[in-house]
Amino acid sequence: MSGFGERLRKAVVRIAATQESDLRFLPGLERSLVPVLSAASTLYRFGTVVRRLLYHLGILGRTRLPIPVISVGNLTWGGTGKTPMVEYLARHYLAARVCPLILSRGYRGGDEVRLLQKHLQDTPTKFGIGPNRAKVALSILQQRVGERSNWPESITTQKPKDFLRDHGEEIGVAILDDGMQHWTLERDLEIVMINVVSLWGNGRLVPRGPMRESLEALHRAHVVVLHHATLVPDDKVKSIRRNLEPFLKKGSIVLSSHMRPLRFYRHTQPSNSLSETPLLKVKDAVILCVSAVGCPESLDLVLMQEGASHVERLDFSDHHYFKHENLKEIVEVFKQLQLRFPCQRVMLVTTEKDYMRDPAVMAELGNLGDGVFVLQSTLEIIDSFGNDQAFRELLSSVCCQRDVSRMTLSSWSP
């Protein structure tokens, strides 16, 4: 993306985070964008209403797969923990000896997919990537069924579902990443992620604001997850829970989650390799956070909780690919921090998602200080109201409610 494009995206993000009463404090160029963005939001609202109506009337068809489908989505753009939740679900089903099929559109280069593939590379998890996720899923499942015709006779005496599961090959559930607005695929369970750090921004629809749908859409959710819950006061989490109640359907589950830091991976020159480093490395250090994720605030808040003495951020728009001029800016800011804090250790920290987007580019920063520190984290449910157990039981019941072994290609709706 060009430098102008990156500046424009940053401007749109700032406008989306700014309340109406504070617009006057924005630079003149950004204020001039507000009427254009407002008009675009009106068109977006009209388009979504018409699209939902076409699906409701059956003019646009929806595909039902022969396996359960769990959608993980959100109401706002980026930073809500969708991809970590997808990994959490995949590991839940793998532990139950059910192979998950992760369906992703591969947005903007597919950095989330690469991260999931890395984390799940030693498991039988399957991946389907493409904008038409219903078509991708059908293609993969048809291929799996076709392979069954080549099994030896001794194998076909065993139920296909039992045989595949015994060999770790059974595709028993599809997990739809960023699926809430993906209407073409029927789903059995709708999980909605909410970022409690940034919440709804200015409450407007995209592109004027961060909302992809209004809060009324929460009535479709079976599970609502308040993500990054440990980064805000408990009172705020409780307040958000109360405010959401009028929008939730009866029986829905509300959970809290956070990203638990696991370790650092350090990339240094000239070895050009990653080495594991404990989290204690950050204690009392001065940190420069470099990230291009949906919620950059969460990274510096986590590092402060881990004991950093001072944190500064260098934010880029979500999914941004770092260019040479970006690296020059990072080096300059890092050296300025070294001059400002001559008696303290200065660390360059980025997220695993940012590093996986283009490791070769990030490796060019390996000669700064002690190198680039890549923070690896995992999503953890931290609910204290007993809903975590109800959530796990719900995940297990999804597969039990639909008998996959009795489904055939003829039962798939196109």
C-alpha positions in Angstrom: 0.0 0.0 0.0 1.3 3.5 -0.8 2.2 6.0 1.8 -0.9 8.0 1.0 -3.1 5.0 1.3 -1.7 4.1 4.7 -2.2 7.7 5.9 -5.8 7.6 4.7 -6.5 4.4 6.5 -5.0 5.8 9.7 -7.2 8.9 9.3 -10.4 6.8 8.9 -9.5 4.8 12.0 -9.0 8.0 14.1 -12.3 9.4 12.9 -14.0 6.1 13.8 -12.6 6.3 17.3 -13.6 10.0 17.8 -16.9 11.0 19.4 -19.0 13.6 17.7 -18.3 16.2 20.3 -14.6 15.8 19.8 -14.4 16.0 16.0 -13.4 19.7 16.1 -10.1 18.6 17.6 -9.1 16.6 14.6 -6.9 18.1 11.9 -8.7 20.0 9.1 -8.0 17.3 6.5 -9.5 14.6 8.6 -12.6 16.7 9.4 -13.1 17.2 5.7 -13.4 13.4 5.3 -16.3 13.1 7.7 -19.2 14.1 5.2 -17.8 11.7 2.6 -17.5 8.9 5.2 -21.0 9.6 6.5 -22.5 9.3 3.0 -20.6 6.0 2.4 -22.0 4.7 5.7 -25.5 5.5 4.6 -25.0 3.5 1.4 -23.4 0.7 3.5 -26.5 0.6 5.8 -28.8 0.4 2.8 -26.8 -2.3 1.2 -26.8 -4.5 4.3 -30.5 -4.1 4.8 -31.2 -5.1 1.2 -28.9 -8.1 1.4 -30.4 -9.4 4.6 -33.9 -9.0 3.1 -32.8 -11.0 0.0 -31.6 -13.9 2.2 -34.7 -13.7 4.4 -37.0 -14.0 1.4 -34.9 -16.9 0.0 -34.0 -15.0 -3.2 -30.3 -15.5 -2.2 -29.7 -19.1 -1.1 -27.7 -20.4 1.9 -25.7 -23.5 2.0 -26.0 -26.1 4.8 -23.0 -28.4 5.2 -23.3 -32.0 6.4 -21.2 -31.1 9.4 -21.9 -28.5 12.2 -20.7 -25.0 11.4 -19.5 -22.6 14.2 -19.2 -19.0 13.2 -16.7 -16.7 15.0 -17.4 -13.1 14.2 -17.8 -9.5 15.5 -19.8 -6.3 15.2 -16.7 -4.1 14.6 -13.6 -4.2 12.5 -10.5 -5.9 13.8 -8.9 -6.5 17.2 -11.7 -8.5 18.8 -9.8 -11.9 19.1 -11.6 -13.8 16.3 -8.5 -15.7 15.1 -7.4 -16.7 18.7 -10.9 -17.9 19.4 -10.8 -20.0 16.2 -7.6 -21.7 17.4 -9.2 -22.2 20.9 -12.2 -24.0 19.2 -9.9 -26.0 17.0 -7.9 -27.3 20.0 -11.1 -28.0 21.9 -12.3 -30.3 19.1 -8.9 -31.9 18.5 -8.9 -32.9 22.2 -12.3 -34.5 21.6 -10.8 -36.4 18.6 -12.8 -34.4 16.1 -10.9 -32.9 13.2 -11.9 -29.2 12.5 -12.1 -27.6 9.1 -11.1 -23.9 9.4 -12.7 -21.7 6.8 -11.1 -18.3 6.1 -11.4 -15.8 3.4 -7.6 -15.1 3.6 -8.1 -11.4 3.9 -5.3 -9.0 2.9 -2.6 -11.7 2.4 -4.0 -14.2 4.9 -1.7 -13.4 7.9 -4.2 -14.9 10.3 -4.3 -18.1 8.3 -0.6 -18.4 8.3 -0.5 -17.9 12.0 -3.2 -20.6 12.5 -1.4 -23.0 10.2 1.8 -22.5 12.2 0.2 -23.1 15.5 -1.8 -26.1 14.3 0.8 -27.6 12.0 1.3 -30.8 14.0 -2.5 -31.6 14.1 -4.8 -33.0 11.5 -6.7 -29.6 11.2 -7.8 -28.9 7.7 -7.9 -25.4 6.1 -10.2 -24.0 3.4 -9.3 -20.5 2.1 -11.2 -18.3 -0.2 -14.0 -15.6 -0.3 -16.7 -18.2 -1.1 -16.3 -20.3 2.0 -19.4 -22.4 1.3 -17.9 -23.5 -2.1 -14.5 -24.1 -0.6 -16.0 -26.3 2.2 -18.1 -28.3 -0.2 -15.1 -29.0 -2.4 -13.0 -30.2 0.6 -15.8 -32.4 1.9 -16.5 -33.9 -1.5 -12.9 -34.7 -1.9 -12.8 -36.5 1.5 -15.9 -38.5 0.5 -14.4 -39.4 -2.8 -11.3 -40.7 -1.1 -13.5 -43.2 0.8 -14.3 -45.1 -2.4 -10.6 -46.1 -2.6 -10.4 -47.7 0.9 -9.6 -51.4 1.2 -12.6 -53.7 1.9 -11.4 -54.4 5.4 -11.5 -50.7 6.1 -15.0 -50.1 4.7 -16.5 -52.7 7.1 -15.9 -50.1 9.8 -18.2 -47.1 9.9 -16.6 -44.2 7.9 -17.0 -41.8 10.8 -15.4 -44.3 13.3 -12.6 -45.1 10.9 -11.7 -41.5 10.2 -11.8 -40.5 13.8 -9.6 -43.5 14.8 -7.0 -42.2 12.3 -7.4 -38.6 13.3 -8.9 -37.7 9.9 -12.5 -37.1 10.6 -13.7 -33.6 9.6 -16.5 -33.3 12.2 -16.9 -29.5 12.5 -16.4 -26.4 10.4 -15.1 -23.3 12.1 -16.0 -20.1 10.1 -13.5 -17.4 10.8 -15.0 -13.9 10.6 -18.3 -15.4 9.8 -21.0 -13.2 11.3 -21.6 -11.2 8.1 -21.0 -14.3 5.9 -24.7 -15.1 5.1 -24.1 -17.7 2.4 -23.4 -20.4 4.9 -25.8 -21.8 7.5 -24.4 -22.1 11.0 -25.3 -24.1 14.1 -23.5 -21.8 16.6 -22.9 -18.1 16.4 -20.0 -16.7 18.6 -19.6 -12.9 18.7 -16.3 -11.4 19.9 -16.4 -7.9 21.6 -13.2 -5.9 22.3 -13.8 -4.3 25.7 -10.8 -2.0 25.3 -12.0 0.0 22.3 -15.6 -1.3 22.3 -17.8 0.5 19.7 -15.7 3.6 18.9 -18.0 6.3 17.8 -20.9 3.8 17.3 -21.3 4.6 13.6 -21.4 2.1 10.8 -18.3 1.6 8.5 -16.6 3.6 7.1 -17.7 6.5 9.3 -17.3 4.3 12.3 -16.1 0.8 13.2 -19.5 -0.9 13.3 -20.2 -3.6 10.7 -23.7 -4.1 12.2 -25.7 -2.4 14.9 -26.0 -3.8 18.4 -29.4 -5.3 17.5 -27.5 -8.0 15.5 -26.5 -9.5 18.9 -29.8 -11.3 19.0 -28.4 -13.8 16.6 -25.6 -14.7 19.0 -25.5 -17.9 21.0 -22.3 -16.9 22.7 -20.9 -13.4 23.4 -17.2 -13.1 24.4 -15.9 -10.0 26.1 -12.3 -10.1 25.0 -9.2 -8.4 26.6 -11.2 -8.4 29.8 -8.1 -8.3 32.0 -6.9 -5.0 30.4 -9.8 -2.9 31.8 -11.3 -2.5 35.3 -13.7 -5.3 36.5 -16.4 -2.6 36.9 -16.2 -1.8 33.2 -16.6 -5.4 32.2 -19.6 -5.7 34.5 -21.1 -2.5 33.1 -20.7 -3.8 29.5 -22.4 -7.1 30.5 -25.4 -5.1 31.9 -25.6 -2.9 28.8 -25.7 -5.8 26.5 -28.5 -7.7 28.2 -31.4 -5.9 26.3 -29.8 -7.0 22.9 -29.3 -10.7 23.8 -31.7 -13.5 23.2 -32.8 -15.7 26.0 -30.3 -18.4 27.0 -27.3 -16.9 25.3 -24.0 -17.2 27.1 -21.7 -14.3 28.0 -18.0 -15.0 28.7 -14.8 -13.1 29.3 -11.5 -13.9 27.7 -8.0 -12.5 27.5 -4.7 -13.2 25.7 -2.3 -14.9 28.1 1.3 -14.1 27.2 3.3 -17.3 26.8 6.9 -16.3 25.8 9.0 -14.2 23.5 10.8 -15.3 20.4 13.8 -13.2 19.7 15.1 -12.6 16.2 18.7 -11.4 16.1 21.4 -10.8 13.5 23.6 -12.2 12.2 22.2 -15.6 13.2 18.9 -14.8 11.5 17.1 -17.2 13.7 14.4 -17.3 16.4 15.3 -18.2 20.0 12.9 -18.6 22.9 13.1 -16.0 25.6 11.1 -15.8 28.9 8.6 -13.1 29.6 10.8 -11.9 32.5 13.0 -10.2 29.9 10.5 -7.3 29.7 10.6 -6.5 33.4 11.9 -2.9 34.0 12.6 -2.5 30.3 11.7 0.4 28.0 9.6 -1.0 25.2 8.9 0.2 21.6 5.8 -1.7 20.4 5.5 -1.9 16.6 2.3 -3.4 15.4 -0.3 -3.4 12.6 -3.2 -5.1 14.3 -6.8 -4.2 15.0 -6.2 -3.2 18.7 -2.7 -2.0 19.2 -3.6 -0.7 22.6 -3.8 -4.2 24.0 -0.1 -4.9 23.3 1.3 -2.1 25.4 -1.3 -2.7 28.2 -0.1 -6.4 28.4 3.5 -5.4 28.4 2.9 -2.9 31.3 1.2 -5.7 33.2 4.3 -7.8 32.6 6.5 -5.2 34.3 7.8 -2.9 31.6 8.8 0.5 33.0 7.9 2.5 29.9 6.0 1.7 26.7 5.7 3.6 23.5 3.8 2.6 20.4 4.4 2.9 16.7 1.0 1.9 15.2 0.2 1.0 11.6 -3.2 0.1 10.1 -4.4 -3.4 10.5 -2.7 -5.9 8.1 -0.2 -3.3 6.9 2.8 -4.7 5.1 6.0 -3.0 6.4 8.0 -1.1 3.7 11.6 0.1 3.7 10.5 3.6 4.8 8.6 2.1 7.7 11.7 0.3 8.9 13.7 3.6 8.7 11.0 5.2 11.0 11.2 2.3 13.4 15.0 2.5 13.6 14.8 6.2 14.2 12.3 6.0 17.0 14.2 3.1 18.6 17.4 5.1 18.7 15.6 8.1 20.1 14.4 5.9 23.0 17.9 4.7 23.6 19.1 8.3 23.9 16.2 9.2 26.2 16.8 6.2 28.5 20.5 5.6 28.4 20.6 3.6 31.6 17.8 1.2 30.8 17.4 -1.7 28.4 15.3 -0.8 25.3 13.4 -3.6 23.6 11.7 -3.7 20.2 8.5 -5.8 20.6 6.0 -6.9 17.9 3.1 -9.4 17.8 3.3 -12.8 16.3 0.8 -11.9 13.7 2.9 -8.9 12.5 6.1 -11.1 12.4 4.3 -13.9 10.4 3.0 -11.4 7.9 6.6 -10.9 6.5 9.4 -12.5 8.6 12.1 -11.4 6.1 11.2 -7.7 6.5 11.0 -7.9 10.3 14.3 -9.7 10.3 16.0 -6.6 9.0 15.4 -5.0 12.4 17.3 -7.9 14.1 20.4 -5.7 14.7 18.6 -3.2 16.9 19.5 -3.6 20.6 18.9 -7.2 21.5 16.9 -7.9 18.4 13.2 -8.1 17.6 11.1 -9.7 20.4 8.0 -11.5 19.1 5.3 -11.9 21.7 3.4 -15.2 21.6 0.0 -15.4 23.4 -3.0 -17.7 23.6 -6.6 -17.0 24.2 -7.9 -18.1 27.6 -11.4 -18.1 29.0 -11.4 -16.4 32.4 -15.1 -16.3 33.2 -16.0 -16.6 36.9 -19.8 -17.0 36.6 -19.8 -20.7 35.7 -20.5 -19.9 32.0 -17.2 -21.3 30.9 -18.4 -24.8 31.7 -21.7 -24.1 30.0 -19.7 -23.0 26.9 -17.7 -26.2 26.8 -20.9 -28.2 27.1 -22.4 -26.2 24.3 -19.5 -26.9 22.0 -19.7 -30.6 22.7 -23.5 -30.7 22.1 -23.1 -29.0 18.7 -21.5 -32.1 17.2 -23.8 -34.5 19.0 -27.0 -32.8 17.7 -26.1 -33.6 14.1 -25.2 -37.2 13.2 -22.4 -36.6 10.6 -22.2 -40.3 9.7 -25.7 -40.4 8.4 -25.2 -37.4 6.1 -24.5 -38.0 2.4 -23.8 -35.8 -0.6 -27.4 -36.0 -1.5 -28.4 -34.3 1.7 -26.3 -31.2 1.1 -28.3 -28.1 0.1 -26.6 -26.1 -2.6 
